[in-house]
Amino acid sequence: MENTEQFNIRLPKSLIYDLEYITQQLKVNRNEWIRLNLAKMIKTDKEDIIWEFENKYIQGLLTDKEFKELVGFNPSEGVKELRKDYLEVNI
């Protein structure tokens, strides 16, 4: 089993009622539905943030080092190529 951490959140009753409606109609476990949808939201937001940093990198607003510090990995060769092309046209 992977490492997990539990946290508690308070939700308005109206949201709980809506959640119950959804899980009853879909015939799924409430906790599983929350876990799945939270994971989707986190993944999407993370991808959006990385995309923003890639755009800043491509535009020359971030160095390789700054990009790695912010994102956690080096820019891909494709992103480096886009940066090169962008900077050739715009400088």
Contacts in CASP RR format, 6 or more apart in sequence:
PFRMAT RR
TARGET T0000
AUTHOR 0000-0000-0000
METHOD contacts of the structure
MODEL  1
MENTEQFNIRLPKSLIYDLEYITQQLKVNRNEWIRLNLAKMIKTDKEDII
WEFENKYIQGLLTDKEFKELVGFNPSEGVKELRKDYLEVNI
11 19 0 8 1.000
19 30 0 8 1.000
19 33 0 8 1.000
19 34 0 8 1.000
20 30 0 8 1.000
22 33 0 8 1.000
23 29 0 8 1.000
23 30 0 8 1.000
23 33 0 8 1.000
26 33 0 8 1.000
50 71 0 8 1.000
53 62 0 8 1.000
53 67 0 8 1.000
53 70 0 8 1.000
53 71 0 8 1.000
54 67 0 8 1.000
54 75 0 8 1.000
54 79 0 8 1.000
56 62 0 8 1.000
57 64 0 8 1.000
57 67 0 8 1.000
57 75 0 8 1.000
57 79 0 8 1.000
57 83 0 8 1.000
58 79 0 8 1.000
58 82 0 8 1.000
58 83 0 8 1.000
58 86 0 8 1.000
59 83 0 8 1.000
59 86 0 8 1.000
59 90 0 8 1.000
60 83 0 8 1.000
60 86 0 8 1.000
60 87 0 8 1.000
62 70 0 8 1.000
64 74 0 8 1.000
64 75 0 8 1.000
67 74 0 8 1.000
67 75 0 8 1.000
68 74 0 8 1.000
68 75 0 8 1.000
75 83 0 8 1.000
END
